[in-house]
Amino acid sequence: MASVLQLSDVSVVRDGTTILDSVDWTVNSDERWVVLGPNGAGKTTMLQLAAAQLHPSSGTAMLLDQQLGSVDVFELRPRIGFASTALARKLPRNERVIDVVMTAAYSVTGRWTESYEDLDTRRAERVLAEWKLGNLAERRFGDLSDGEQKRVQIARAVMTDPELLLLDEPAASLDLGSREELLQLLSGYASSPEAPAIVMVTHHVEEIPEGFTHAMLLADGEIQAEGEIDDVLTSELLSDTFGLPLEISKQDGRFTARAQQQN
């Protein structure tokens, strides 16, 4: 399978502080990755690189066969779907849901003077239906619940049929019901052979949808482990990454974690 993202000896340094340190990582087009690690591990910075929002301080970052630093990122970014809380803050709260999704075609937040074809409208309507949002198309984005807003963000991210989908904590702040509904939808999407490569950042193994194939553990800007998900999400490796004795279990394709009982 062709790679969609390849980082070779990549480091990111800001104000003298190393955020990512000599990272080597490859994501192939048929893989669904989850990235876990403690706060400050460098997970969001990793996604910013993958989204062509940030250039490495050193090393080589290849994204969709293009090298960051040698390509027009404004041509590259529309090929990448990105859903994050930071992006959601830029979406006008009084914007209609269908326009929030449709404006992804121009990579803009907020509808202005750009014109759309019937094809764009039909595509947006279809994506909203797939994410169980069809009845909310005319609602204002700011009037939706947290769970509905999260799904709108993802619908917007897949509007352009991206070659790489990046999700930054998509289930954060959701109640149990909203979380499970979202994870069911993500699991179904990830299982489709037509879905793009996916990279999802989360803090909790309970938020990993079924069907994800690979995992990375990140701490202090360095990869602690990466590979097939069952080989990486073990009690030993997660305990080392988070600095706490943890017990990891898996049932029906879903993971859970709890602190080990201390004698």
C-alpha positions as CSV (number, residue, x, y, z in Angstrom):
1,M,0.0,0.0,0.0
2,A,1.2,3.5,-0.8
3,S,2.1,5.7,2.2
4,V,0.1,8.9,2.7
5,L,2.4,10.2,5.5
6,Q,6.0,9.6,6.1
7,L,8.1,11.3,8.8
8,S,11.8,10.7,8.7
9,D,14.0,11.9,11.6
10,V,11.5,14.8,12.1
11,S,11.9,17.2,15.0
12,V,9.9,20.3,16.0
13,V,11.5,22.9,18.2
14,R,9.7,26.0,19.5
15,D,11.4,28.7,21.5
16,G,14.3,26.3,22.3
17,T,11.9,23.6,23.5
18,T,11.9,20.3,21.6
19,I,8.2,19.3,21.0
20,L,8.9,16.3,18.7
21,D,12.3,14.6,18.8
22,S,13.6,12.5,15.8
23,V,10.3,10.9,14.9
24,D,10.2,8.2,12.2
25,W,6.6,7.2,11.3
26,T,4.8,5.9,8.2
27,V,1.0,5.8,7.6
28,N,-0.3,3.8,4.7
29,S,-3.5,4.4,2.8
30,D,-5.3,1.4,4.3
31,E,-4.4,2.0,7.9
32,R,-6.4,3.5,10.8
33,W,-4.2,4.9,13.5
34,V,-4.8,6.0,17.1
35,V,-2.2,8.2,18.8
36,L,-2.2,8.2,22.6
37,G,0.0,9.8,25.2
38,P,0.0,12.1,28.3
39,N,-0.6,15.8,28.1
40,G,2.3,17.6,26.5
41,A,3.5,14.5,24.7
42,G,3.4,16.2,21.3
43,K,0.2,14.6,19.9
44,T,-1.4,17.9,18.6
45,T,1.9,18.9,17.0
46,M,2.1,15.6,15.2
47,L,-1.4,16.2,13.8
48,Q,-0.5,19.7,12.7
49,L,2.4,18.3,10.7
50,A,0.1,15.7,9.2
51,A,-2.4,18.5,8.3
52,A,0.3,20.6,6.6
53,Q,-0.3,23.3,9.2
54,L,3.2,23.1,10.5
55,H,6.7,22.5,9.0
56,P,9.3,20.4,10.8
57,S,12.4,22.1,12.3
58,S,14.5,19.3,10.9
59,G,14.0,16.1,9.1
60,T,11.8,15.2,6.1
61,A,8.0,15.2,6.2
62,M,6.3,13.6,3.1
63,L,2.6,14.1,2.8
64,L,0.6,12.6,0.0
65,D,3.8,12.2,-2.0
66,Q,4.7,15.9,-1.5
67,Q,7.5,17.2,0.8
68,L,6.6,19.9,3.2
69,G,8.7,22.9,2.5
70,S,8.7,22.2,-1.2
71,V,5.0,22.3,-2.0
72,D,2.2,24.8,-1.9
73,V,0.3,23.8,1.2
74,F,-2.8,25.6,0.1
75,E,-3.1,23.1,-2.7
76,L,-2.2,20.2,-0.4
77,R,-4.6,21.0,2.5
78,P,-7.9,20.4,0.6
79,R,-6.8,16.8,0.1
80,I,-6.7,16.4,3.9
81,G,-9.7,16.2,6.2
82,F,-9.1,17.7,9.7
83,A,-11.5,17.9,12.6
84,S,-10.4,19.6,15.8
85,T,-11.7,21.8,18.6
86,A,-9.4,24.6,17.5
87,L,-11.0,24.5,14.0
88,A,-14.5,24.3,15.4
89,R,-13.9,27.6,17.3
90,K,-13.4,29.3,13.9
91,L,-16.8,28.1,12.6
92,P,-19.5,30.9,12.7
93,R,-22.0,29.8,15.3
94,N,-24.9,31.3,13.3
95,E,-23.9,29.4,10.2
96,R,-26.4,26.8,8.8
97,V,-25.1,23.3,9.3
98,I,-25.3,22.5,5.6
99,D,-23.1,25.6,4.9
100,V,-20.6,24.6,7.6
101,V,-20.1,21.3,5.8
102,M,-20.3,22.7,2.2
103,T,-17.7,25.4,2.8
104,A,-15.1,22.7,3.2
105,A,-15.1,22.6,-0.7
106,Y,-13.3,26.0,-0.6
107,S,-11.4,25.3,2.7
108,V,-13.1,28.4,4.2
109,T,-14.9,28.8,7.5
110,G,-18.0,30.8,6.9
111,R,-19.9,31.3,3.7
112,W,-19.0,34.5,1.9
113,T,-19.2,35.3,-1.9
114,E,-18.1,31.9,-3.2
115,S,-20.6,30.0,-5.4
116,Y,-21.5,26.4,-5.2
117,E,-22.9,23.9,-7.7
118,D,-25.8,21.6,-7.2
119,L,-23.2,18.8,-7.0
120,D,-21.7,20.5,-3.9
121,T,-25.2,20.7,-2.3
122,R,-26.0,17.1,-3.0
123,R,-22.6,16.0,-1.7
124,A,-23.2,17.9,1.6
125,E,-26.7,16.5,2.0
126,R,-25.4,13.0,1.5
127,V,-22.6,13.4,4.0
128,L,-25.0,14.9,6.6
129,A,-27.3,11.9,6.1
130,E,-24.3,9.4,6.6
131,W,-23.5,11.0,9.9
132,K,-27.1,11.1,11.0
133,L,-27.4,14.9,10.7
134,G,-29.8,15.2,7.8
135,N,-32.6,16.6,9.9
136,L,-30.3,19.3,11.2
137,A,-29.2,20.8,7.9
138,E,-31.0,24.1,8.4
139,R,-30.2,24.5,12.1
140,R,-27.6,26.9,13.3
141,F,-24.2,25.3,14.2
142,G,-24.1,27.1,17.5
143,D,-27.5,25.7,18.6
144,L,-26.4,22.1,18.3
145,S,-25.4,19.9,21.2
146,D,-21.7,19.0,21.7
147,G,-22.2,15.6,20.2
148,E,-24.0,17.0,17.1
149,Q,-21.3,19.6,16.7
150,K,-18.6,16.9,16.8
151,R,-20.4,15.0,14.1
152,V,-20.8,18.1,12.0
153,Q,-17.0,18.7,12.3
154,I,-16.3,15.2,11.0
155,A,-18.9,15.6,8.2
156,R,-17.1,18.7,7.1
157,A,-13.8,16.9,7.2
158,V,-15.0,14.2,4.9
159,M,-16.9,16.5,2.6
160,T,-14.1,16.7,0.0
161,D,-13.4,12.9,-0.1
162,P,-9.9,13.4,1.6
163,E,-7.0,11.1,1.1
164,L,-6.2,11.4,4.8
165,L,-8.6,12.1,7.7
166,L,-7.2,13.6,10.9
167,L,-9.3,13.6,14.1
168,D,-8.1,15.5,17.2
169,E,-10.0,14.1,20.3
170,P,-13.3,13.7,18.5
171,A,-15.1,12.2,21.6
172,A,-13.7,14.7,24.1
173,S,-16.3,16.3,26.4
174,L,-19.2,14.1,25.1
175,D,-21.6,12.3,27.5
176,L,-21.7,8.5,27.4
177,G,-24.6,8.2,24.9
178,S,-23.1,10.8,22.5
179,R,-19.7,9.2,22.7
180,E,-21.0,5.7,21.9
181,E,-23.1,7.0,19.0
182,L,-20.1,8.8,17.6
183,L,-17.8,5.8,18.0
184,Q,-20.4,3.5,16.3
185,L,-20.4,5.9,13.3
186,L,-16.6,6.2,13.3
187,S,-16.3,2.4,13.4
188,G,-18.6,1.9,10.5
189,Y,-16.7,4.6,8.5
190,A,-13.3,3.2,9.3
191,S,-14.4,-0.3,8.3
192,S,-15.3,0.9,4.8
193,P,-12.7,0.0,2.1
194,E,-13.5,3.4,0.5
195,A,-12.5,5.3,3.6
196,P,-9.2,7.2,3.6
197,A,-6.3,6.6,6.0
198,I,-7.3,7.9,9.4
199,V,-5.2,9.2,12.3
200,M,-7.0,9.9,15.5
201,V,-5.6,11.5,18.7
202,T,-7.2,10.6,22.0
203,H,-6.4,10.5,25.7
204,H,-8.5,7.4,26.5
205,V,-8.4,3.9,25.1
206,E,-12.2,3.7,25.7
207,E,-12.6,6.2,22.9
208,I,-10.9,4.0,20.2
209,P,-13.5,2.8,17.7
210,E,-13.6,-0.8,16.6
211,G,-11.8,-1.4,13.4
212,F,-8.7,0.8,14.1
213,T,-5.7,-1.2,13.0
214,H,-2.6,0.6,14.4
215,A,-1.5,2.6,17.5
216,M,1.3,4.9,18.5
217,L,2.3,5.8,22.1
218,L,4.0,9.2,22.4
219,A,5.6,10.7,25.4
220,D,8.0,13.7,25.8
221,G,8.0,14.2,22.0
222,E,9.4,10.6,21.4
223,I,7.6,7.5,20.1
224,Q,7.5,4.9,22.8
225,A,5.9,2.2,20.7
226,E,4.1,2.0,17.3
227,G,2.6,-0.8,15.2
228,E,-0.4,-3.1,15.1
229,I,-2.9,-2.0,17.7
230,D,-3.0,-5.3,19.8
231,D,0.8,-5.3,20.0
232,V,1.0,-1.7,21.2
233,L,-1.9,-1.3,23.6
234,T,-0.6,-3.6,26.3
235,S,-0.6,-3.0,30.0
236,E,3.2,-2.9,30.1
237,L,3.6,-0.4,27.3
238,L,0.8,1.9,28.4
239,S,2.1,1.8,32.0
240,D,5.5,2.9,30.8
241,T,4.1,5.7,28.6
242,F,1.8,7.2,31.3
243,G,4.0,6.5,34.3
244,L,1.3,4.6,36.2
245,P,0.7,0.8,36.6
246,L,-2.3,0.2,34.3
247,E,-4.4,-2.9,33.4
248,I,-5.6,-2.9,29.8
249,S,-8.4,-5.2,28.6
250,K,-10.2,-5.7,25.3
251,Q,-13.7,-7.1,24.7
252,D,-15.6,-7.1,21.5
253,G,-13.1,-4.9,19.8
254,R,-13.1,-2.2,22.5
255,F,-10.4,-1.3,25.0
256,T,-10.7,-0.3,28.7
257,A,-8.0,0.8,31.1
258,R,-7.8,1.0,34.9
259,A,-5.1,1.6,37.5
260,Q,-3.7,-1.6,38.9
261,Q,-4.6,-2.3,42.5
262,Q,-1.7,-1.5,44.8
263,N,-1.1,-3.9,47.7
